[in-house]
Structure formats: C-alpha cells, structure tokens
Amino acid sequence: MSRYLQLICAGICSLTLRSADIAASDEITISSEVTPTFMGGEFRGCSVNFEAARRDAEYGSGKLAYISGSINVYALPEKVPAVMLKLGIRYEDDPVRYLAPSELYLINGYKTNKSEFVRTMDAEQTGFKLSVYEFGNETIAALIEPVISEAQITVGYTLDDGQLLAKFPIDLRMRNLNFSKAEESTIDEQAPRTWLNCLNELFSVAMRDLSGQ
C-alpha cells in the first residue's frame, strides 16, 4: 500500500489539468461528484457518483445508453478495505427501465481488476448491480493512475451474459454537463486532486487500523 501512497503524493504534486473541450463524442460524462464517506461519525471512505452516456455498439445496436452509478472505496474498522462498484444502464428508447450489467470492472490501460473480484449482487435499486473487489494492486492502480494522467476512471460492463466488455470513461472534472450550451457546463478542475487527496487520507486511516493505533 505504501507504493500507492507515494504514487498519490506524486500525482497530487504534479497534477495540472486543463478543462476538457466538450465535443461530439460517442462517450461523454454527464455529471460526476467526488465526496468523502462518513460512518459512525468517522471518515471511512471515498466515493464518485456519476452519470455518463455512450453509443452502445456492443449491446444496444448503436443506441444511446445512459449509465448511472458510483465507485466507493471503504476502509472499515476490523475489516479488510474494499472497493464497491454500482452500475445501471438505460437506453434512449426506454428511459425509465434500467438494466443491470452481468459483469463490471475497472479498466486501466490493457488491464482490468477482474483478478480481484470478490462477489456481485443485485442493488436495492431495480436494474442496478453491485460488485465488490479486493483492495488489491490492479483495483487501486485503476483508481489512481488514469486520474493522474487523464483525470478519469474507466469502467467496463457486459449485458445479458455477453463476453465483450463495453467501456466508458468518467471524467472527474465534469461536474454537470449543459447539453444545450456546452460552454456553460460546470467544470471542477480540482475534482481529480480532491479524489487523490481523499484516497491518500483513506489509505492513512487503513494503515492506522492495521497497525492498531
């Protein structure tokens, strides 16, 4: 874990990002929000809530898919730290009904965190799936390295027990996309730094728990 503390610190120090141009794209982030999570009055996690859209050639015959979900990193007392990914997909021709993915993973370059998958379950919200992962090297790297280099986290999913992984990026800077006037979208340049700072603090909490201090 110390390796990733060093990586976060290096990323925070070197992070200089420009606002992304909002252009015609097959993959866009509609909104994202980075927040700390508190349990029992204590800081115990970091979360990214997001909504994205993409042209789904893999499972939707090119239809526009809207994807909602969250990434949650937890360090609970007397428990092994874990990461939880929640996701639901709906299509433009059926805006009410969400579809739960069969599988979902974090992607970092040519790697996924499939090797650190623990279990999956239906979420309380109909049409959403929850997957839990170990706090391992691949998962942690996927939450840090692309944020430092590109200010984004990439998620992949399958539907209907398919094999082909559909993927989309979450731009942490996109606080709220204005569809009618893209230039008036709310951009938070500090969000990637906020995410890295939150993980840095959370790793420190986890280290203290492990050392019994």
N, C-alpha and C positions, 0 to 999 in steps of 0.2 A: 504493500500500500504506500510505502514511503516514496517509491518511484513516481507514483501518480501525484503525490503531494508536490514533488519537485516539478513535475510537468505542469500542474495547475499554476504554481507560482511563476514559472517561466512564461506561461501563456498570459497571465494577468499583466505581467510587466511589459510584454511585447504587443499586446492586443491594440491594434489601431485599425478600425474598420470604417469603411465608407457606407453610406446608405445605398442599398441595392436599388438599381433602376427597376421600376415596375413596368415590365414589357409583356407583350403577348407571349404566353408560355403554356406548355402542357402541364406544368406543375407550379402551383403557387401556394404561398402561405396566406391564409385569410386573417388569422389572428394567432397570437401566442402571448403567454404571460408566465413569467418566472416568479415563483413565490416560495418562501420558506414554509415548512410544515411544523406545527407545534402540537405535541401530545402531552397531556398531563401537566401542562404549564411549562414544558421544556422543548427546546429546539431539537427536532428529531428527523427532519427530512427536507428534501428539496423537490419541487415539482415544476413541471412545464405543462400547462394546459394549452391546447392548440386546436385549430381548425384549418384544414388545407383542402385543396381541390386539385384534381388531375384528370386528364383524359385516360380512361381505363381501357387500354387495348388488350390487356391480359384477360379480364373477366367481364368487361362491360361493353364489348364491341365498339369501343371508342367513345362511349357516352361519358359525360362529365360526372365524376364521382366526388362527393363531398365527404371528407374524412374528419371525424372528431375524436378527441382522445386526450390522454395525459401520460406523462412519464413521471414516475415517482420513485425517488431514492430514499430508503429508510435506514436509519441506524437506531434500533430499539434496544433498550437495556436488556441484558441477558439473552439476546437473540443475535443470530448471525445477520449482518447487514444484507439487504436485498433490494432488488430493483423490480418495480411492477410497471407493466405497460398495458394501458387500456385503449381499446380501439373499436370504433363502429363506422360503417360505411353506408351511405345512401346515395342514390342516383338521381339525376336531374328529372327523370320522368316519373319518379316516385319519391317526392321529397319528405314524406312522413316516415316511411318504413326504413329502419336501419338494419343492416346485415352484419352479423358477427363474423369476423375472419376465422378461418380454420387454424392458421398459424400466423404468428407475428414475431418479428425480430428487429433488433437494432443492426444497422449496417455501417461498417467503417471501411471504406475502400472496397477491397475484394474479400472482406471477411464479414461474417455475421457473428452474433453471440449465441448461436444455436447450441454450441457445446456446453453452455452454462444455463440452459433451460432447465427449470425445476418442475413446473406444472402450469396448467391452464385451467380456466374455469369461466363459466358464464358470469357476467357482471349483473348487478342488481338492475341496471337499466337494460331493457329489452333491446336486443340487437347489438350488444357490446360484449367483447371478450376481454378477460384479464389474463395476462401471462406473467409469471414470476421467474426471475433469473437470479443466479448467484451473483454476489458482489465480486465477480472474477475479472481477470485481465481483459478479456475481449469486451465485456459489458462496460467496464469502466473506460476503456480506451474509446469506445464508440460514443461515450457521453462527454469526452474531453477533447480528443484530437481534432475532430472536424469543427468543433466550436472555435478552437484556436485558429484554425486555418481558414474556415469559411463561414463562421458564425451560424452554423446549422447542425442539426442532428437528423440523420436519415433513418426512416422506418420502412420495413418491408412487410408485406402480408400476402396471404393466399386466401382464396374463397372457394367454397364447395369442394374442399379436399384437393384442390389443384396443386401442381408441383411448381409452377412458375411464380417467382416472387415479384409482386408488384411493389415498387418502391417510390417514396416521395421524401423530399427534404422539408424540414421545419426550420424556417428562418427565424431565429430568436429575436431579431430586430423588428420584425413586423408585428407591431402591437395591434393594429387594426387597419385592414385594407379598405380603402374607399373605392368601391367598384366604379362609381360614376365619375369621380375625379381622383385618379391615382396619385396625382401630385399632392393631394390633401390627406393622404394616408398618414396614420400616426406611426412614426418610426422611433424606436427606442434603441439608440446606439449603445447604451450601457447594458442592455439585457445580457449579451454574452458574458460580459465581465461579472454581472450580478450572478449568473449561473455558476461560473467558475469560483467566485468568492463563496457562494453557498456550499458548493461541494467541498471546498477547502475547509470550511468550518465544520461540515458534517464529518469529514474524514478525521478531523481532530477529536470530535466527540466520540467516534467509533474507537479510535486509538486509546482514549482515556477509559472507555468502558472495558476494552480488552486488557488494559493494564491494571484495572481495578481501582483506579484513582477516583 
